[in-house]
Amino acid sequence: MPRFTGNRSIMTQAQQKIPLSEDDPLSSLHVLADILDDKPLEVEYDANVFGTDSEVPIYLNSQDVRELASGTQELNISIIQLWTMYMSGVSNKLGPSDDYGFIDPQSIHESNDFDQINMNLIRSFGRGKKIYFLPYISGRHWQLLVMSMQDNYALWFCSLHRPPPTQLRQAIDCSIPASIMMGGRSIAQEKIPLSEDDPLSSLHLLADILDDKPLEVQYDANVFGHGSEVPIYLNSQDVRELASGTQELNISIIQLWTMYMSGVSNKLGRSDDYGFIDPQSIHESNDFEHINMSLIRSFGRGKKIYFLPYIFGRHWQLLVMSMQDNYALWFCSLHRPPPTQLRQAIDWITFKRIIQNRSTEKFSGIPYVMTLLNCLLSAWYGLPFVSPHNILVSTVNGTGSLIEIVYVLIFIVLAPKKQKAKILGLFTFVLSVFSAVVFVSLFALHGNSRKLFCGFAAAIFSIIMYGSPLSIMRLVIKTKSVEFMPFFLSLFVFLCGTSWFIFGLLGRDPFVAVPNGVGSALGAMQLILYVVYRDNKGDTGKKAPTVEEFMEMGDAKPQQGKQSNANGTQG
């Protein structure tokens, strides 16, 4: 059975505003893809850029777009074709053209003719290369065969994790001995098996040319509809990712793909629909303000769908955002969540955009309303006639309530009619619940029973809010890496929870002490995990979590100690 490995897309649940969808993945993108429903689009390009003499067509169809939208296949046949031709040009520029052979995708494109495939392979293998890259298109999905002729090994990559097509395997079994005999070489090793345990070790040796420093690849940027020269870098790690089978595509490809798709959208006349954010604008950037300004400038162009590639630790990450439908998809070659700086930048611009456009579009207002309920209950509990000596609790959460009310009012004023009715209904519900708690505690309960009733209501919401770091702690244990757990967030969760825990103990108030004691304990556990796994931070060799194992951390919010941030989540 052949070994086939491939990237799986990771979709994470974002913190409001542009959530990372798990069940409605960019439904609007399906509508925008209808232009390709009738027949695939043959894309024109300058073949000389890729070091090939013949015009090998690249096809785009609606299924390709829907694969991206559904999150099942983040890259597709068009990309594997483009990548193959591009790498062919790169190998020629590097000089190791005697090492690498790239078989024309068109020669076996959608072909089930055994004899035709066989002859094409014989002609290709007759070129005497060491490594061959052979893309195969099957059922609108890409498959890639990488063969080492000298070491008698092959690797198979398939977007659907399928084995090689029968016709291709038969053709390889027949054509390799034939080409060897024609070249006067021995066929003692018979055919090339599909390796399950030795992933092209020779390719590691061939990558040594890039060990000293990355290679900056030159290309004609105008071909991709891009005005400036944005460098593309290849390094030995990129090649070894391909050789190991862990990552078949890398940062160079995501950069190239983004610029290429930008050109495609312009040729289709869909430039008003798709926005492609320059990879260089956030390349290896941890500067929040720099990323923020780049995003604001890009989002100001008013597109429907944005494609934002992010380069992190030599690996690619891609964020696809539907501004109208308030959804986003996140793809990462290492199955990591979005970088904190990127999340902060997207969070920060949400209300700026709402106010500038005087419309909430389809941003969600639900978290703001629910956070308001938590702050109101906590502020009410801290009032002197409910629980004496807790005026600080009322002050902090009262301030948080005012901030949340401003957010909710912005949504009610600027939201579309349908969403406005929904938010107004939820706002009415929250006020009704709070009013019920107020009236019951004022007129039906007195003394200690009033404190118990209000305290339980506030404490339950506090514990729920404090429970948000559990998912990231589980992720740290699974991956043995603190890459996903910011140190200062863990530290301040611990300090803030501890402060309010001590405040509750000194005041002998279990409704302050217990939930914040839980928060303090969780913060301490996070710090312990940080000490244990701090040396593993950024270790890419650890096994990435699966979709089922992965749940992204929401920012923790101490109920009595911190205000909500601008997105209405806990921060």
C-alpha positions as CSV (number, residue, x, y, z in Angstrom):
1,M,0.0,0.0,0.0
2,P,1.5,3.3,-0.9
3,R,2.4,5.9,1.7
4,F,0.4,9.0,1.1
5,T,0.4,12.0,3.4
6,G,-1.1,15.4,3.0
7,N,-2.0,18.6,4.8
8,R,-5.3,18.8,6.5
9,S,-6.9,22.1,6.9
10,I,-7.6,23.3,10.4
11,M,-10.6,25.4,11.1
12,T,-10.7,27.1,14.5
13,Q,-13.6,28.9,16.2
14,A,-12.6,32.5,16.2
15,Q,-13.5,35.0,18.9
16,Q,-16.5,36.7,17.4
17,K,-16.5,39.4,14.8
18,I,-15.0,37.2,12.0
19,P,-15.4,33.7,13.5
20,L,-13.6,30.7,12.1
21,S,-16.5,28.7,10.9
22,E,-16.9,25.0,11.5
23,D,-20.4,24.5,9.9
24,D,-21.0,27.3,7.4
25,P,-17.7,27.7,5.6
26,L,-17.9,30.7,3.4
27,S,-21.3,29.9,1.9
28,S,-21.1,33.1,-0.2
29,L,-18.0,31.8,-1.9
30,H,-20.1,29.0,-3.4
31,V,-22.3,31.7,-5.0
32,L,-19.3,33.6,-6.3
33,A,-18.0,30.4,-7.9
34,D,-21.0,29.9,-10.1
35,I,-19.2,31.6,-12.9
36,L,-17.2,28.4,-13.3
37,D,-20.1,26.0,-13.0
38,D,-20.7,25.4,-16.7
39,K,-17.1,24.6,-17.7
40,P,-13.6,24.9,-16.3
41,L,-11.7,28.0,-17.0
42,E,-8.4,27.7,-18.9
43,V,-6.1,30.3,-17.5
44,E,-3.6,32.1,-19.7
45,Y,0.0,32.7,-18.5
46,D,3.5,33.2,-19.7
47,A,4.9,29.7,-19.9
48,N,8.5,31.0,-20.1
49,V,8.3,32.2,-16.6
50,F,8.2,28.6,-15.4
51,G,11.0,27.4,-17.6
52,T,8.8,25.4,-19.9
53,D,8.6,25.7,-23.7
54,S,5.0,24.5,-24.3
55,E,1.7,26.1,-23.2
56,V,0.5,23.7,-20.5
57,P,-3.0,24.9,-19.6
58,I,-4.1,25.5,-16.0
59,Y,-7.7,24.8,-15.3
60,L,-9.9,26.3,-12.6
61,N,-13.4,25.1,-11.9
62,S,-16.1,25.6,-9.3
63,Q,-15.0,22.5,-7.5
64,D,-11.6,24.0,-6.9
65,V,-13.2,27.1,-5.3
66,R,-15.6,25.0,-3.2
67,E,-12.8,22.9,-1.9
68,L,-11.2,26.0,-0.5
69,A,-14.5,27.2,0.9
70,S,-15.4,23.9,2.6
71,G,-12.0,23.6,4.2
72,T,-11.6,20.0,3.0
73,Q,-8.8,20.7,0.5
74,E,-7.0,24.0,1.0
75,L,-5.0,23.7,-2.2
76,N,-6.1,22.0,-5.4
77,I,-5.1,20.7,-8.8
78,S,-4.5,24.1,-10.3
79,I,-2.0,24.8,-7.6
80,I,-0.1,21.6,-8.0
81,Q,0.2,22.2,-11.7
82,L,1.5,25.7,-11.1
83,W,3.8,24.5,-8.4
84,T,5.3,21.8,-10.6
85,M,6.0,24.1,-13.5
86,Y,7.4,26.8,-11.2
87,M,9.8,24.3,-9.5
88,S,10.9,23.2,-12.9
89,G,12.0,26.8,-13.6
90,V,13.6,27.1,-10.2
91,S,15.7,23.9,-10.7
92,N,17.0,25.2,-14.0
93,K,18.0,28.5,-12.5
94,L,19.7,26.7,-9.6
95,G,21.7,24.6,-12.0
96,P,20.7,21.1,-10.7
97,S,18.6,20.5,-13.9
98,D,20.4,17.2,-14.2
99,D,18.9,16.2,-10.9
100,Y,15.3,17.1,-11.2
101,G,12.8,16.1,-13.8
102,F,9.3,17.6,-14.0
103,I,6.8,15.6,-16.1
104,D,4.4,17.8,-18.1
105,P,1.0,17.7,-16.3
106,Q,-0.8,17.9,-19.6
107,S,0.8,14.6,-20.8
108,I,-1.3,12.6,-18.3
109,H,-4.1,15.2,-17.5
110,E,-7.4,13.3,-17.1
111,S,-5.9,10.4,-19.2
112,N,-7.0,6.8,-18.6
113,D,-5.2,5.6,-21.7
114,F,-2.6,3.1,-20.5
115,D,-0.5,3.2,-23.7
116,Q,-0.5,7.0,-23.8
117,I,0.6,7.3,-20.2
118,N,3.2,4.6,-20.7
119,M,4.8,6.3,-23.7
120,N,4.8,9.7,-22.0
121,L,6.6,8.2,-18.9
122,I,9.1,6.4,-21.0
123,R,10.0,9.6,-22.9
124,S,10.3,11.5,-19.5
125,F,12.4,8.8,-17.8
126,G,14.6,8.7,-20.8
127,R,15.9,12.2,-19.8
128,G,18.1,10.5,-17.1
129,K,17.1,12.6,-14.1
130,K,17.6,11.6,-10.5
131,I,14.3,12.8,-9.1
132,Y,11.0,13.0,-11.0
133,F,8.0,15.0,-10.0
134,L,4.8,13.8,-11.6
135,P,1.4,15.5,-10.9
136,Y,-1.6,13.5,-11.7
137,I,-5.2,14.9,-12.0
138,S,-7.9,12.5,-10.9
139,G,-11.5,13.4,-10.2
140,R,-10.7,17.2,-10.0
141,H,-8.3,16.6,-7.2
142,W,-4.5,16.7,-7.3
143,Q,-2.2,13.8,-6.8
144,L,1.6,14.0,-6.9
145,L,4.2,11.2,-7.4
146,V,7.8,12.0,-6.5
147,M,10.2,9.3,-7.7
148,S,13.9,8.8,-6.9
149,M,15.3,6.7,-9.8
150,Q,18.7,6.0,-8.2
151,D,17.4,5.0,-4.8
152,N,14.4,3.1,-6.0
153,Y,11.8,4.9,-3.9
154,A,8.7,6.8,-4.6
155,L,6.3,9.0,-2.5
156,W,2.7,9.6,-3.2
157,F,0.7,12.7,-2.2
158,C,-3.0,12.9,-2.7
159,S,-5.5,15.6,-1.7
160,L,-8.1,12.9,-1.0
161,H,-5.7,10.4,0.5
162,R,-6.3,8.0,-2.3
163,P,-3.9,5.4,-3.7
164,P,-2.3,5.9,-7.1
165,P,-4.7,5.3,-10.0
166,T,-4.4,1.8,-11.4
167,Q,-3.4,3.0,-14.9
168,L,-0.6,5.1,-13.5
169,R,0.8,2.2,-11.4
170,Q,0.6,-0.1,-14.4
171,A,2.3,2.5,-16.6
172,I,5.1,3.0,-14.0
173,D,5.6,-0.8,-13.6
174,C,6.1,-1.1,-17.4
175,S,7.8,2.1,-18.4
176,I,10.6,2.2,-15.9
177,P,12.2,-1.2,-16.9
178,A,11.6,-0.2,-20.6
179,S,13.4,3.2,-20.1
180,I,16.2,1.5,-18.2
181,M,16.7,-1.0,-20.9
182,M,16.7,1.7,-23.6
183,G,19.4,3.5,-21.7
184,G,21.6,0.4,-21.4
185,R,21.2,0.2,-17.6
186,S,20.6,-2.8,-15.4
187,I,17.1,-3.6,-14.3
188,A,18.1,-5.8,-11.4
189,Q,16.1,-3.6,-9.0
190,E,13.0,-4.1,-11.1
191,K,10.4,-1.5,-10.5
192,I,10.2,1.5,-8.1
193,P,8.2,0.6,-5.0
194,L,6.0,3.1,-3.2
195,S,7.9,3.7,0.0
196,E,6.3,3.5,3.4
197,D,9.3,4.1,5.6
198,D,12.1,5.8,3.7
199,P,10.8,9.1,2.3
200,L,13.2,10.0,-0.4
201,S,16.3,10.2,1.8
202,S,18.3,11.2,-1.3
203,L,16.3,14.3,-1.6
204,H,17.8,15.5,1.7
205,L,21.2,15.3,0.1
206,L,20.1,17.2,-2.9
207,A,18.8,20.0,-0.6
208,D,22.3,20.7,0.7
209,I,22.7,23.4,-1.9
210,L,20.3,25.5,0.2
211,D,21.7,24.8,3.6
212,D,23.9,27.9,3.8
213,K,21.2,30.4,3.1
214,P,17.7,30.6,1.5
215,L,17.5,31.3,-2.2
216,E,15.7,34.4,-3.3
217,V,13.8,33.4,-6.5
218,Q,13.4,35.9,-9.2
219,Y,10.2,36.1,-11.3
220,D,8.2,38.5,-13.3
221,A,5.7,39.9,-10.8
222,N,3.5,41.4,-13.5
223,V,2.5,37.9,-14.6
224,F,0.6,37.6,-11.3
225,G,-1.1,41.0,-11.4
226,H,1.3,42.3,-8.8
227,G,3.0,45.6,-9.2
228,S,6.0,45.3,-7.0
229,E,8.7,42.6,-6.7
230,V,7.9,40.6,-3.6
231,P,10.7,38.1,-3.0
232,I,10.0,34.3,-2.8
233,Y,12.4,32.4,-0.7
234,L,13.3,28.7,-0.9
235,N,15.4,27.0,1.7
236,S,16.5,23.5,2.6
237,Q,13.7,23.1,5.1
238,D,11.1,23.6,2.4
239,V,12.7,20.8,0.4
240,R,12.9,18.5,3.4
241,E,9.3,19.1,4.2
242,L,8.4,17.7,0.7
243,A,10.9,14.9,1.2
244,S,9.5,13.9,4.6
245,G,5.9,13.9,3.4
246,T,4.8,16.1,6.4
247,Q,4.2,19.2,4.3
248,E,3.9,19.0,0.6
249,L,3.5,22.7,0.1
250,N,5.3,25.5,1.9
251,I,5.6,29.3,2.3
252,S,6.9,29.8,-1.2
253,I,3.9,28.2,-2.7
254,I,1.3,30.1,-0.6
255,Q,3.0,33.4,-1.6
256,L,3.1,32.4,-5.3
257,W,-0.5,31.1,-5.1
258,T,-1.9,34.3,-3.6
259,M,-0.3,36.5,-6.2
260,Y,-1.4,34.2,-9.0
261,M,-5.0,34.1,-7.8
262,S,-5.0,37.9,-7.6
263,G,-4.2,37.9,-11.3
264,V,-6.8,35.3,-12.1
265,S,-9.5,37.3,-10.3
266,N,-8.6,40.4,-12.3
267,K,-8.8,38.5,-15.6
268,L,-12.2,37.1,-14.6
269,G,-13.5,40.6,-13.8
270,R,-14.0,39.6,-10.2
271,S,-11.6,42.2,-8.8
272,D,-14.5,43.8,-6.9
273,D,-15.1,40.5,-5.1
274,Y,-11.7,39.2,-4.2
275,G,-9.0,41.0,-2.3
276,F,-5.5,39.6,-2.0
277,I,-3.3,41.1,0.8
278,D,0.3,41.4,-0.1
279,P,2.2,38.6,1.8
280,Q,5.2,40.9,2.2
281,S,3.2,43.4,4.2
282,I,3.1,41.0,7.2
283,H,6.0,38.7,6.3
284,E,7.6,37.6,9.6
285,S,6.1,40.6,11.3
286,N,5.3,40.6,15.0
287,D,4.6,44.3,15.1
288,F,0.9,44.7,16.0
289,E,0.7,48.3,14.8
290,H,2.4,47.4,11.5
291,I,0.0,44.5,10.9
292,N,-2.9,46.6,12.0
293,M,-2.2,49.4,9.5
294,S,-1.6,46.9,6.7
295,L,-5.0,45.3,7.3
296,I,-6.9,48.6,7.6
297,R,-5.5,49.7,4.3
298,S,-6.4,46.4,2.7
299,F,-9.9,46.1,4.2
300,G,-10.5,49.7,3.1
301,R,-10.7,48.4,-0.5
302,G,-14.2,47.1,0.2
303,K,-13.8,43.5,-1.2
304,K,-16.2,40.7,-0.5
305,I,-13.5,38.0,0.1
306,Y,-10.0,38.5,1.4
307,F,-7.1,36.1,1.2
308,L,-4.4,36.8,3.7
309,P,-1.3,34.6,3.8
310,Y,0.8,34.8,6.9
311,I,4.4,33.5,7.2
312,F,5.2,32.0,10.6
313,G,8.4,30.1,11.4
314,R,9.1,29.2,7.7
315,H,5.7,27.7,7.3
316,W,2.6,29.0,5.6
317,Q,-0.7,30.0,7.2
318,L,-3.6,31.4,5.2
319,L,-6.7,33.3,6.5
320,V,-9.7,33.5,4.1
321,M,-12.3,36.1,5.2
322,S,-15.7,36.8,4.0
323,M,-16.4,40.3,5.2
324,Q,-20.1,40.3,4.2
325,D,-21.0,37.0,5.8
326,N,-18.8,37.4,8.8
327,Y,-16.9,34.1,8.4
328,A,-13.3,33.2,8.1
329,L,-11.3,30.0,7.5
330,W,-7.8,29.4,8.8
331,F,-5.3,27.0,7.1
332,C,-2.0,26.2,8.7
333,S,0.7,23.9,7.5
334,L,1.6,23.0,11.1
335,H,-2.0,22.9,12.3
336,R,-1.5,26.0,14.6
337,P,-4.0,28.6,15.6
338,P,-3.7,32.2,14.2
339,P,-0.9,34.3,15.7
340,T,-1.9,36.5,18.6
341,Q,-0.8,39.7,16.8
342,L,-2.9,38.8,13.7
343,R,-5.9,38.1,15.9
344,Q,-5.5,41.3,17.8
345,A,-5.2,43.3,14.6
346,I,-8.4,41.8,13.1
347,D,-10.2,42.4,16.4
348,W,-9.1,46.0,16.7
349,I,-10.4,47.0,13.3
350,T,-13.8,45.6,13.7
351,F,-15.5,48.4,15.5
352,K,-13.4,51.0,13.5
353,R,-14.9,49.5,10.4
354,I,-18.4,49.4,11.8
355,I,-18.4,53.0,12.8
356,Q,-16.7,54.2,9.5
357,N,-19.2,52.3,7.4
358,R,-22.1,53.0,9.7
359,S,-23.1,49.4,9.4
360,T,-22.4,46.3,11.4
361,E,-22.8,44.2,8.2
362,K,-22.9,40.7,9.6
363,F,-20.7,40.9,12.6
364,S,-22.1,39.1,15.6
365,G,-23.4,41.1,18.5
366,I,-24.3,38.1,20.7
367,P,-21.0,38.1,22.8
368,Y,-21.4,41.7,23.7
369,V,-24.9,41.2,25.0
370,M,-24.0,38.1,27.0
371,T,-20.9,39.7,28.5
372,L,-23.2,42.6,29.5
373,L,-25.3,40.2,31.5
374,N,-22.3,38.8,33.4
375,C,-21.1,42.3,34.2
376,L,-24.5,43.5,35.3
377,L,-25.0,40.5,37.7
378,S,-21.6,41.0,39.2
379,A,-22.1,44.7,39.6
380,W,-25.4,44.1,41.3
381,Y,-23.9,41.5,43.6
382,G,-21.3,44.0,44.8
383,L,-23.7,46.7,45.9
384,P,-23.7,47.3,49.7
385,F,-27.3,46.3,50.3
386,V,-26.7,42.9,48.6
387,S,-23.2,42.1,49.9
388,P,-21.5,44.6,52.2
389,H,-17.8,45.5,51.7
390,N,-17.7,44.6,48.0
391,I,-17.9,48.1,46.4
392,L,-14.8,47.4,44.3
393,V,-16.7,44.5,42.7
394,S,-19.5,46.8,41.7
395,T,-17.1,49.5,40.5
396,V,-15.1,47.3,38.2
397,N,-18.1,45.4,36.7
398,G,-20.1,48.6,36.6
399,T,-17.5,50.1,34.3
400,G,-17.5,46.9,32.2
401,S,-21.3,47.1,32.0
402,L,-21.1,50.7,30.6
403,I,-18.6,49.6,28.0
404,E,-20.7,46.7,26.9
405,I,-23.8,48.9,26.7
406,V,-21.9,51.2,24.3
407,Y,-21.0,48.2,22.2
408,V,-24.6,46.9,22.2
409,L,-26.0,50.3,21.3
410,I,-23.6,50.6,18.4
411,F,-25.0,47.3,17.1
412,I,-28.6,48.2,17.6
413,V,-28.1,51.6,15.8
414,L,-25.9,50.4,12.9
415,A,-27.0,46.8,12.3
416,P,-29.1,45.7,9.4
417,K,-32.8,45.4,10.1
418,K,-32.9,41.7,10.6
419,Q,-29.8,41.6,12.9
420,K,-31.0,44.7,14.7
421,A,-34.2,42.9,15.7
422,K,-32.2,39.9,16.9
423,I,-29.7,42.0,19.0
424,L,-32.5,44.1,20.3
425,G,-34.4,40.9,21.3
426,L,-31.4,39.5,23.1
427,F,-30.7,42.9,24.8
428,T,-34.3,42.9,26.0
429,F,-33.9,39.3,27.2
430,V,-30.7,40.2,29.1
431,L,-32.4,43.3,30.7
432,S,-35.4,41.1,31.6
433,V,-33.2,38.5,33.3
434,F,-31.3,41.1,35.1
435,S,-34.5,42.9,36.1
436,A,-36.0,39.6,37.4
437,V,-32.9,39.1,39.5
438,V,-33.1,42.6,40.8
439,F,-36.8,42.5,41.6
440,V,-36.6,39.0,43.2
441,S,-33.7,40.0,45.3
442,L,-35.2,43.3,46.3
443,F,-38.8,42.3,47.1
444,A,-38.8,38.5,47.6
445,L,-35.5,38.0,49.4
446,H,-33.8,39.8,52.3
447,G,-30.5,39.6,54.1
448,N,-28.5,36.5,53.6
449,S,-30.9,34.9,51.1
450,R,-30.6,37.9,48.8
451,K,-26.8,37.6,49.0
452,L,-26.9,33.9,48.3
453,F,-29.3,34.3,45.3
454,C,-27.3,37.1,43.6
455,G,-24.0,35.5,44.5
456,F,-24.8,32.2,42.9
457,A,-26.0,33.9,39.7
458,A,-22.8,36.0,39.4
459,A,-20.4,33.1,40.4
460,I,-21.9,30.7,37.9
461,F,-21.1,33.1,35.0
462,S,-17.7,33.8,36.5
463,I,-16.7,30.2,36.6
464,I,-17.9,29.7,33.0
465,M,-15.7,32.6,31.9
466,Y,-12.7,31.3,33.8
467,G,-13.0,27.9,32.2
468,S,-11.9,29.2,28.7
469,P,-8.2,28.4,29.2
470,L,-8.9,24.6,29.7
471,S,-8.8,24.0,25.9
472,I,-5.4,25.6,25.5
473,M,-4.0,23.7,28.5
474,R,-5.1,20.5,26.9
475,L,-3.5,21.6,23.6
476,V,-0.2,22.4,25.4
477,I,-0.2,18.9,27.0
478,K,-1.0,17.2,23.7
479,T,1.7,19.1,21.7
480,K,4.2,19.5,24.5
481,S,4.7,23.0,23.3
482,V,3.7,26.4,24.8
483,E,3.6,27.9,21.3
484,F,-0.2,28.5,21.7
485,M,-0.2,29.8,25.3
486,P,1.0,33.4,25.8
487,F,3.1,33.8,28.9
488,F,1.8,37.2,30.0
489,L,-1.8,36.2,29.6
490,S,-1.2,33.2,31.9
491,L,0.7,35.4,34.4
492,F,-2.0,38.0,34.6
493,V,-4.8,35.5,34.8
494,F,-3.0,34.1,37.8
495,L,-2.2,37.4,39.4
496,C,-5.7,38.9,38.8
497,G,-7.4,35.7,40.0
498,T,-5.2,35.5,43.1
499,S,-5.8,39.2,44.0
500,W,-9.6,38.8,43.9
501,F,-9.3,35.4,45.6
502,I,-7.4,37.0,48.5
503,F,-10.0,39.9,48.5
504,G,-12.8,37.3,48.8
505,L,-11.0,35.5,51.6
506,L,-10.3,38.6,53.6
507,G,-14.0,39.6,53.2
508,R,-15.1,36.0,53.9
509,D,-17.1,36.1,50.7
510,P,-17.2,32.7,48.9
511,F,-18.9,34.2,45.9
512,V,-15.8,36.3,45.2
513,A,-13.3,33.8,46.6
514,V,-14.5,30.6,44.9
515,P,-14.7,31.6,41.2
516,N,-11.5,33.7,41.5
517,G,-9.9,30.8,43.3
518,V,-10.7,28.6,40.4
519,G,-9.2,31.3,38.1
520,S,-6.1,31.5,40.2
521,A,-5.6,27.7,40.2
522,L,-6.1,27.6,36.4
523,G,-3.6,30.4,36.0
524,A,-1.1,28.6,38.2
525,M,-1.5,25.4,36.2
526,Q,-0.8,27.4,33.0
527,L,2.4,28.8,34.5
528,I,3.4,25.3,35.6
529,L,2.8,24.0,32.1
530,Y,4.9,26.9,30.8
531,V,7.8,26.0,33.0
532,V,7.6,22.3,32.0
533,Y,7.3,22.9,28.3
534,R,9.0,26.3,27.8
535,D,12.0,24.7,26.1
536,N,9.7,23.1,23.5
537,K,8.3,26.5,22.3
538,G,8.1,26.5,18.6
539,D,9.2,22.9,18.2
540,T,7.9,21.9,14.9
541,G,8.8,18.3,15.3
542,K,5.9,17.6,17.7
543,K,2.8,16.0,16.5
544,A,0.2,18.5,15.5
545,P,-3.2,18.2,17.1
546,T,-6.0,16.8,15.1
547,V,-9.2,18.7,14.4
548,E,-10.9,16.7,17.1
549,E,-8.1,17.4,19.6
550,F,-7.9,21.1,18.8
551,M,-9.9,23.8,20.4
552,E,-8.6,27.3,20.4
553,M,-8.2,29.3,23.7
554,G,-10.5,32.1,24.4
555,D,-9.0,35.0,26.4
556,A,-9.6,34.5,30.1
557,K,-11.6,37.2,31.9
558,P,-11.5,37.5,35.7
559,Q,-15.1,38.4,36.5
560,Q,-14.2,40.9,39.1
561,G,-10.9,42.1,37.8
562,K,-10.9,42.8,34.1
563,Q,-13.0,44.6,31.6
564,S,-14.2,43.2,28.4
565,N,-12.1,44.0,25.4
566,A,-13.3,45.5,22.2
567,N,-14.6,42.2,20.8
568,G,-16.8,41.4,23.7
569,T,-14.8,38.3,24.6
570,Q,-12.9,37.9,27.7
571,G,-9.5,39.5,27.7
